[in-house]
Amino acid sequence: MAFSDSFFKKVEKKTNVNKETILSLANKLQQGNMKDENVLKEVIHDISKMTGREVSKEKEQKIIDAVLNNKVPDNLDKYLD
């Protein structure tokens, strides 16, 4: 899945996380096992730190369940408007 520069600009505007940080995280994701709950927790915690937003245990589990059950939408950019 390729993302446009406009996608990265929208993400940066909403999260204050720049493109380089996002790409670094994406690289980490590609190298990790996204079906491993511990890897997913680590990624969620990294994103939480980057954005300065706390993620409750309940929300963390919902994210993990969505990833493990392939319920993450392909067109995430529509959620950033």
Biopython code that builds the backbone (N, CA, C, O; Angstrom):
import numpy as np
from Bio.PDB.StructureBuilder import StructureBuilder

atoms = [
    (1, "MET", "N", (0.850, -1.172, 0.000)),
    (1, "MET", "CA", (0.000, 0.000, 0.000)),
    (1, "MET", "C", (0.897, 1.236, 0.000)),
    (1, "MET", "O", (1.740, 1.398, 0.882)),
    (2, "ALA", "N", (0.716, 2.085, -0.970)),
    (2, "ALA", "CA", (1.514, 3.315, -1.073)),
    (2, "ALA", "C", (0.676, 4.500, -0.598)),
    (2, "ALA", "O", (-0.518, 4.597, -0.880)),
    (3, "PHE", "N", (1.335, 5.389, 0.125)),
    (3, "PHE", "CA", (0.643, 6.575, 0.627)),
    (3, "PHE", "C", (1.215, 7.802, -0.059)),
    (3, "PHE", "O", (2.416, 7.884, -0.318)),
    (4, "SER", "N", (0.352, 8.741, -0.344)),
    (4, "SER", "CA", (0.770, 9.980, -0.995)),
    (4, "SER", "C", (1.316, 10.964, 0.033)),
    (4, "SER", "O", (1.116, 10.815, 1.239)),
    (5, "ASP", "N", (2.013, 11.975, -0.483)),
    (5, "ASP", "CA", (2.515, 13.025, 0.408)),
    (5, "ASP", "C", (1.372, 13.723, 1.127)),
    (5, "ASP", "O", (1.524, 14.149, 2.272)),
    (6, "SER", "N", (0.224, 13.842, 0.457)),
    (6, "SER", "CA", (-0.910, 14.505, 1.101)),
    (6, "SER", "C", (-1.401, 13.688, 2.301)),
    (6, "SER", "O", (-1.858, 14.258, 3.291)),
    (7, "PHE", "N", (-1.308, 12.366, 2.216)),
    (7, "PHE", "CA", (-1.667, 11.521, 3.347)),
    (7, "PHE", "C", (-0.760, 11.828, 4.528)),
    (7, "PHE", "O", (-1.228, 12.016, 5.651)),
    (8, "PHE", "N", (0.555, 11.880, 4.264)),
    (8, "PHE", "CA", (1.508, 12.151, 5.344)),
    (8, "PHE", "C", (1.291, 13.535, 5.938)),
    (8, "PHE", "O", (1.434, 13.720, 7.147)),
    (9, "LYS", "N", (0.948, 14.502, 5.103)),
    (9, "LYS", "CA", (0.689, 15.859, 5.601)),
    (9, "LYS", "C", (-0.542, 15.877, 6.515)),
    (9, "LYS", "O", (-0.552, 16.559, 7.540)),
    (10, "LYS", "N", (-1.571, 15.126, 6.136)),
    (10, "LYS", "CA", (-2.771, 15.045, 6.974)),
    (10, "LYS", "C", (-2.444, 14.408, 8.322)),
    (10, "LYS", "O", (-2.885, 14.880, 9.370)),
    (11, "VAL", "N", (-1.662, 13.326, 8.278)),
    (11, "VAL", "CA", (-1.286, 12.646, 9.521)),
    (11, "VAL", "C", (-0.465, 13.582, 10.394)),
    (11, "VAL", "O", (-0.706, 13.682, 11.597)),
    (12, "GLU", "N", (0.507, 14.271, 9.793)),
    (12, "GLU", "CA", (1.351, 15.177, 10.567)),
    (12, "GLU", "C", (0.529, 16.305, 11.186)),
    (12, "GLU", "O", (0.751, 16.687, 12.335)),
    (13, "LYS", "N", (-0.413, 16.829, 10.421)),
    (13, "LYS", "CA", (-1.253, 17.921, 10.934)),
    (13, "LYS", "C", (-2.073, 17.465, 12.138)),
    (13, "LYS", "O", (-2.234, 18.215, 13.101)),
    (14, "LYS", "N", (-2.591, 16.234, 12.088)),
    (14, "LYS", "CA", (-3.435, 15.743, 13.174)),
    (14, "LYS", "C", (-2.643, 15.215, 14.366)),
    (14, "LYS", "O", (-3.135, 15.233, 15.494)),
    (15, "THR", "N", (-1.409, 14.742, 14.121)),
    (15, "THR", "CA", (-0.678, 14.052, 15.184)),
    (15, "THR", "C", (0.632, 14.712, 15.591)),
    (15, "THR", "O", (1.201, 14.369, 16.628)),
    (16, "ASN", "N", (1.112, 15.647, 14.793)),
    (16, "ASN", "CA", (2.437, 16.252, 14.996)),
    (16, "ASN", "C", (3.571, 15.239, 14.874)),
    (16, "ASN", "O", (4.644, 15.439, 15.444)),
    (17, "VAL", "N", (3.343, 14.163, 14.143)),
    (17, "VAL", "CA", (4.365, 13.158, 13.863)),
    (17, "VAL", "C", (4.756, 13.315, 12.401)),
    (17, "VAL", "O", (3.908, 13.239, 11.512)),
    (18, "ASN", "N", (6.057, 13.537, 12.154)),
    (18, "ASN", "CA", (6.486, 13.813, 10.781)),
    (18, "ASN", "C", (6.634, 12.550, 9.933)),
    (18, "ASN", "O", (6.615, 11.432, 10.448)),
    (19, "LYS", "N", (6.780, 12.749, 8.638)),
    (19, "LYS", "CA", (6.846, 11.661, 7.675)),
    (19, "LYS", "C", (7.988, 10.705, 7.986)),
    (19, "LYS", "O", (7.814, 9.490, 7.897)),
    (20, "GLU", "N", (9.153, 11.232, 8.347)),
    (20, "GLU", "CA", (10.310, 10.379, 8.617)),
    (20, "GLU", "C", (10.043, 9.440, 9.794)),
    (20, "GLU", "O", (10.426, 8.270, 9.763)),
    (21, "THR", "N", (9.389, 9.955, 10.820)),
    (21, "THR", "CA", (9.054, 9.129, 11.978)),
    (21, "THR", "C", (8.044, 8.057, 11.585)),
    (21, "THR", "O", (8.140, 6.912, 12.028)),
    (22, "ILE", "N", (7.091, 8.428, 10.764)),
    (22, "ILE", "CA", (6.087, 7.471, 10.293)),
    (22, "ILE", "C", (6.750, 6.371, 9.474)),
    (22, "ILE", "O", (6.446, 5.191, 9.648)),
    (23, "LEU", "N", (7.658, 6.760, 8.579)),
    (23, "LEU", "CA", (8.339, 5.771, 7.752)),
    (23, "LEU", "C", (9.237, 4.863, 8.587)),
    (23, "LEU", "O", (9.365, 3.674, 8.296)),
    (24, "SER", "N", (9.850, 5.417, 9.615)),
    (24, "SER", "CA", (10.671, 4.616, 10.522)),
    (24, "SER", "C", (9.807, 3.577, 11.238)),
    (24, "SER", "O", (10.193, 2.416, 11.374)),
    (25, "LEU", "N", (8.638, 4.014, 11.689)),
    (25, "LEU", "CA", (7.704, 3.094, 12.338)),
    (25, "LEU", "C", (7.231, 2.030, 11.347)),
    (25, "LEU", "O", (7.133, 0.854, 11.699)),
    (26, "ALA", "N", (6.940, 2.434, 10.123)),
    (26, "ALA", "CA", (6.495, 1.484, 9.101)),
    (26, "ALA", "C", (7.557, 0.423, 8.847)),
    (26, "ALA", "O", (7.241, -0.751, 8.659)),
    (27, "ASN", "N", (8.815, 0.843, 8.843)),
    (27, "ASN", "CA", (9.909, -0.107, 8.668)),
    (27, "ASN", "C", (9.925, -1.119, 9.810)),
    (27, "ASN", "O", (10.116, -2.315, 9.593)),
    (28, "LYS", "N", (9.723, -0.626, 11.018)),
    (28, "LYS", "CA", (9.667, -1.501, 12.184)),
    (28, "LYS", "C", (8.502, -2.486, 12.048)),
    (28, "LYS", "O", (8.630, -3.665, 12.378)),
    (29, "LEU", "N", (7.374, -1.988, 11.561)),
    (29, "LEU", "CA", (6.206, -2.844, 11.379)),
    (29, "LEU", "C", (6.476, -3.943, 10.366)),
    (29, "LEU", "O", (6.068, -5.089, 10.557)),
    (30, "GLN", "N", (7.166, -3.592, 9.289)),
    (30, "GLN", "CA", (7.461, -4.574, 8.250)),
    (30, "GLN", "C", (8.380, -5.670, 8.770)),
    (30, "GLN", "O", (8.293, -6.816, 8.329)),
    (31, "GLN", "N", (9.249, -5.329, 9.694)),
    (31, "GLN", "CA", (10.195, -6.303, 10.218)),
    (31, "GLN", "C", (9.603, -7.143, 11.348)),
    (31, "GLN", "O", (10.138, -8.198, 11.687)),
    (32, "GLY", "N", (8.509, -6.678, 11.923)),
    (32, "GLY", "CA", (7.882, -7.380, 13.042)),
    (32, "GLY", "C", (6.785, -8.313, 12.585)),
    (32, "GLY", "O", (6.340, -8.255, 11.439)),
    (33, "ASN", "N", (6.359, -9.159, 13.474)),
    (33, "ASN", "CA", (5.266, -10.083, 13.216)),
    (33, "ASN", "C", (3.971, -9.435, 13.696)),
    (33, "ASN", "O", (3.721, -9.363, 14.900)),
    (34, "MET", "N", (3.159, -8.968, 12.772)),
    (34, "MET", "CA", (1.949, -8.235, 13.120)),
    (34, "MET", "C", (0.822, -9.151, 13.596)),
    (34, "MET", "O", (-0.287, -8.690, 13.865)),
    (35, "LYS", "N", (1.109, -10.433, 13.698)),
    (35, "LYS", "CA", (0.130, -11.358, 14.276)),
    (35, "LYS", "C", (0.555, -11.766, 15.688)),
    (35, "LYS", "O", (-0.046, -12.650, 16.298)),
    (36, "ASP", "N", (1.593, -11.110, 16.192)),
    (36, "ASP", "CA", (2.088, -11.360, 17.538)),
    (36, "ASP", "C", (1.576, -10.240, 18.439)),
    (36, "ASP", "O", (1.900, -9.071, 18.232)),
    (37, "GLU", "N", (0.789, -10.599, 19.422)),
    (37, "GLU", "CA", (0.161, -9.603, 20.292)),
    (37, "GLU", "C", (1.192, -8.730, 21.008)),
    (37, "GLU", "O", (0.951, -7.539, 21.209)),
    (38, "ASN", "N", (2.326, -9.295, 21.393)),
    (38, "ASN", "CA", (3.366, -8.507, 22.069)),
    (38, "ASN", "C", (3.981, -7.459, 21.151)),
    (38, "ASN", "O", (4.269, -6.343, 21.584)),
    (39, "VAL", "N", (4.183, -7.815, 19.885)),
    (39, "VAL", "CA", (4.701, -6.856, 18.905)),
    (39, "VAL", "C", (3.692, -5.730, 18.712)),
    (39, "VAL", "O", (4.065, -4.558, 18.665)),
    (40, "LEU", "N", (2.429, -6.081, 18.603)),
    (40, "LEU", "CA", (1.387, -5.071, 18.433)),
    (40, "LEU", "C", (1.328, -4.127, 19.632)),
    (40, "LEU", "O", (1.174, -2.918, 19.459)),
    (41, "LYS", "N", (1.447, -4.661, 20.833)),
    (41, "LYS", "CA", (1.442, -3.814, 22.031)),
    (41, "LYS", "C", (2.613, -2.842, 22.003)),
    (41, "LYS", "O", (2.459, -1.669, 22.342)),
    (42, "GLU", "N", (3.774, -3.327, 21.603)),
    (42, "GLU", "CA", (4.961, -2.467, 21.520)),
    (42, "GLU", "C", (4.743, -1.335, 20.519)),
    (42, "GLU", "O", (5.097, -0.187, 20.785)),
    (43, "VAL", "N", (4.166, -1.660, 19.384)),
    (43, "VAL", "CA", (3.891, -0.649, 18.355)),
    (43, "VAL", "C", (2.875, 0.368, 18.868)),
    (43, "VAL", "O", (3.050, 1.569, 18.665)),
    (44, "ILE", "N", (1.832, -0.092, 19.522)),
    (44, "ILE", "CA", (0.810, 0.809, 20.064)),
    (44, "ILE", "C", (1.444, 1.753, 21.089)),
    (44, "ILE", "O", (1.141, 2.947, 21.107)),
    (45, "HIS", "N", (2.305, 1.227, 21.924)),
    (45, "HIS", "CA", (2.975, 2.064, 22.932)),
    (45, "HIS", "C", (3.899, 3.078, 22.259)),
    (45, "HIS", "O", (3.979, 4.227, 22.695)),
    (46, "ASP", "N", (4.598, 2.662, 21.198)),
    (46, "ASP", "CA", (5.466, 3.589, 20.463)),
    (46, "ASP", "C", (4.652, 4.734, 19.860)),
    (46, "ASP", "O", (5.038, 5.899, 19.949)),
    (47, "ILE", "N", (3.538, 4.390, 19.257)),
    (47, "ILE", "CA", (2.686, 5.412, 18.638)),
    (47, "ILE", "C", (2.107, 6.331, 19.713)),
    (47, "ILE", "O", (2.018, 7.543, 19.516)),
    (48, "SER", "N", (1.722, 5.765, 20.824)),
    (48, "SER", "CA", (1.194, 6.561, 21.925)),
    (48, "SER", "C", (2.216, 7.596, 22.386)),
    (48, "SER", "O", (1.879, 8.760, 22.598)),
    (49, "LYS", "N", (3.463, 7.164, 22.538)),
    (49, "LYS", "CA", (4.535, 8.084, 22.937)),
    (49, "LYS", "C", (4.763, 9.168, 21.887)),
    (49, "LYS", "O", (4.920, 10.343, 22.219)),
    (50, "MET", "N", (4.779, 8.759, 20.615)),
    (50, "MET", "CA", (5.024, 9.714, 19.522)),
    (50, "MET", "C", (3.976, 10.812, 19.478)),
    (50, "MET", "O", (4.286, 11.981, 19.250)),
    (51, "THR", "N", (2.735, 10.418, 19.700)),
    (51, "THR", "CA", (1.631, 11.362, 19.558)),
    (51, "THR", "C", (1.270, 12.060, 20.863)),
    (51, "THR", "O", (0.513, 13.031, 20.868)),
    (52, "GLY", "N", (1.815, 11.561, 21.966)),
    (52, "GLY", "CA", (1.493, 12.153, 23.261)),
    (52, "GLY", "C", (0.080, 11.848, 23.707)),
    (52, "GLY", "O", (-0.491, 12.573, 24.521)),
    (53, "ARG", "N", (-0.486, 10.776, 23.176)),
    (53, "ARG", "CA", (-1.845, 10.381, 23.544)),
    (53, "ARG", "C", (-1.820, 9.046, 24.263)),
    (53, "ARG", "O", (-1.186, 8.091, 23.814)),
    (54, "GLU", "N", (-2.512, 8.996, 25.374)),
    (54, "GLU", "CA", (-2.577, 7.755, 26.137)),
    (54, "GLU", "C", (-3.611, 6.829, 25.509)),
    (54, "GLU", "O", (-4.666, 7.274, 25.056)),
    (55, "VAL", "N", (-3.296, 5.540, 25.487)),
    (55, "VAL", "CA", (-4.210, 4.533, 24.960)),
    (55, "VAL", "C", (-4.620, 3.640, 26.127)),
    (55, "VAL", "O", (-3.778, 3.012, 26.769)),
    (56, "SER", "N", (-5.915, 3.592, 26.389)),
    (56, "SER", "CA", (-6.406, 2.751, 27.482)),
    (56, "SER", "C", (-6.195, 1.278, 27.136)),
    (56, "SER", "O", (-6.044, 0.923, 25.967)),
    (57, "LYS", "N", (-6.187, 0.440, 28.143)),
    (57, "LYS", "CA", (-6.049, -1.016, 27.925)),
    (57, "LYS", "C", (-7.188, -1.536, 27.055)),
    (57, "LYS", "O", (-6.988, -2.420, 26.222)),
    (58, "GLU", "N", (-8.382, -0.983, 27.253)),
    (58, "GLU", "CA", (-9.544, -1.402, 26.463)),
    (58, "GLU", "C", (-9.348, -1.056, 24.988)),
    (58, "GLU", "O", (-9.587, -1.886, 24.111)),
    (59, "LYS", "N", (-8.916, 0.165, 24.725)),
    (59, "LYS", "CA", (-8.706, 0.589, 23.345)),
    (59, "LYS", "C", (-7.539, -0.187, 22.720)),
    (59, "LYS", "O", (-7.589, -0.563, 21.549)),
    (60, "GLU", "N", (-6.493, -0.419, 23.515)),
    (60, "GLU", "CA", (-5.359, -1.213, 23.036)),
    (60, "GLU", "C", (-5.834, -2.591, 22.587)),
    (60, "GLU", "O", (-5.440, -3.071, 21.525)),
    (61, "GLN", "N", (-6.673, -3.220, 23.389)),
    (61, "GLN", "CA", (-7.163, -4.549, 23.038)),
    (61, "GLN", "C", (-8.039, -4.511, 21.791)),
    (61, "GLN", "O", (-7.996, -5.438, 20.981)),
    (62, "LYS", "N", (-8.833, -3.456, 21.624)),
    (62, "LYS", "CA", (-9.662, -3.327, 20.425)),
    (62, "LYS", "C", (-8.788, -3.201, 19.181)),
    (62, "LYS", "O", (-9.089, -3.788, 18.141)),
    (63, "ILE", "N", (-7.713, -2.440, 19.290)),
    (63, "ILE", "CA", (-6.787, -2.282, 18.157)),
    (63, "ILE", "C", (-6.142, -3.629, 17.823)),
    (63, "ILE", "O", (-6.077, -4.030, 16.661)),
    (64, "ILE", "N", (-5.673, -4.309, 18.852)),
    (64, "ILE", "CA", (-5.036, -5.609, 18.647)),
    (64, "ILE", "C", (-6.010, -6.591, 18.005)),
    (64, "ILE", "O", (-5.648, -7.291, 17.058)),
    (65, "ASP", "N", (-7.234, -6.650, 18.507)),
    (65, "ASP", "CA", (-8.242, -7.547, 17.940)),
    (65, "ASP", "C", (-8.521, -7.207, 16.477)),
    (65, "ASP", "O", (-8.667, -8.106, 15.649)),
    (66, "ALA", "N", (-8.593, -5.919, 16.155)),
    (66, "ALA", "CA", (-8.850, -5.510, 14.775)),
    (66, "ALA", "C", (-7.717, -5.962, 13.850)),
    (66, "ALA", "O", (-7.968, -6.458, 12.752)),
    (67, "VAL", "N", (-6.482, -5.791, 14.294)),
    (67, "VAL", "CA", (-5.335, -6.198, 13.475)),
    (67, "VAL", "C", (-5.299, -7.714, 13.327)),
    (67, "VAL", "O", (-5.137, -8.226, 12.219)),
    (68, "LEU", "N", (-5.448, -8.431, 14.428)),
    (68, "LEU", "CA", (-5.379, -9.889, 14.384)),
    (68, "LEU", "C", (-6.503, -10.503, 13.556)),
    (68, "LEU", "O", (-6.335, -11.578, 12.980)),
    (69, "ASN", "N", (-7.640, -9.830, 13.494)),
    (69, "ASN", "CA", (-8.787, -10.341, 12.742)),
    (69, "ASN", "C", (-8.940, -9.691, 11.374)),
    (69, "ASN", "O", (-9.995, -9.787, 10.747)),
    (70, "ASN", "N", (-7.874, -9.026, 10.913)),
    (70, "ASN", "CA", (-7.852, -8.382, 9.589)),
    (70, "ASN", "C", (-9.031, -7.432, 9.381)),
    (70, "ASN", "O", (-9.657, -7.438, 8.322)),
    (71, "LYS", "N", (-9.329, -6.624, 10.387)),
    (71, "LYS", "CA", (-10.444, -5.678, 10.306)),
    (71, "LYS", "C", (-9.970, -4.237, 10.189)),
    (71, "LYS", "O", (-10.715, -3.310, 10.507)),
    (72, "VAL", "N", (-8.726, -4.040, 9.732)),
    (72, "VAL", "CA", (-8.188, -2.696, 9.552)),
    (72, "VAL", "C", (-8.514, -2.274, 8.118)),
    (72, "VAL", "O", (-8.163, -2.986, 7.177)),
    (73, "PRO", "N", (-9.177, -1.133, 7.934)),
    (73, "PRO", "CA", (-9.557, -0.702, 6.595)),
    (73, "PRO", "C", (-8.322, -0.371, 5.742)),
    (73, "PRO", "O", (-7.303, 0.099, 6.249)),
    (74, "ASP", "N", (-8.446, -0.633, 4.426)),
    (74, "ASP", "CA", (-7.359, -0.336, 3.491)),
    (74, "ASP", "C", (-7.206, 1.148, 3.222)),
    (74, "ASP", "O", (-6.102, 1.615, 2.944)),
    (75, "ASN", "N", (-8.285, 1.886, 3.300)),
    (75, "ASN", "CA", (-8.266, 3.312, 2.951)),
    (75, "ASN", "C", (-8.291, 4.193, 4.201)),
    (75, "ASN", "O", (-9.260, 4.910, 4.449)),
    (76, "LEU", "N", (-7.226, 4.128, 4.971)),
    (76, "LEU", "CA", (-7.163, 4.879, 6.229)),
    (76, "LEU", "C", (-7.192, 6.385, 6.037)),
    (76, "LEU", "O", (-7.608, 7.117, 6.935)),
    (77, "ASP", "N", (-6.752, 6.857, 4.867)),
    (77, "ASP", "CA", (-6.699, 8.306, 4.659)),
    (77, "ASP", "C", (-8.058, 8.974, 4.743)),
    (77, "ASP", "O", (-8.126, 10.165, 5.047)),
    (78, "LYS", "N", (-9.150, 8.250, 4.485)),
    (78, "LYS", "CA", (-10.488, 8.861, 4.563)),
    (78, "LYS", "C", (-10.856, 9.208, 6.000)),
    (78, "LYS", "O", (-11.751, 10.024, 6.220)),
    (79, "TYR", "N", (-10.182, 8.604, 6.988)),
    (79, "TYR", "CA", (-10.469, 8.882, 8.385)),
    (79, "TYR", "C", (-9.732, 10.103, 8.915)),
    (79, "TYR", "O", (-9.929, 10.492, 10.067)),
    (80, "LEU", "N", (-8.891, 10.706, 8.098)),
    (80, "LEU", "CA", (-8.071, 11.837, 8.539)),
    (80, "LEU", "C", (-8.663, 13.180, 8.163)),
    (80, "LEU", "O", (-8.130, 14.211, 8.573)),
    (81, "ASP", "N", (-9.720, 13.206, 7.416)),
    (81, "ASP", "CA", (-10.321, 14.495, 7.021)),
    (81, "ASP", "C", (-11.076, 15.156, 8.132)),
    (81, "ASP", "O", (-11.631, 16.239, 7.942)),
]
sb = StructureBuilder()
sb.init_structure("model")
sb.init_model(0)
sb.init_chain("A")
sb.init_seg("    ")
for serial, (resi, resn, name, xyz) in enumerate(atoms, 1):
    if name == "N":
        sb.init_residue(resn, " ", resi, " ")
    sb.init_atom(name, np.array(xyz, "f"), 0.0, 1.0, " ", f" {name:<3s}", serial, name[0])
structure = sb.get_structure()
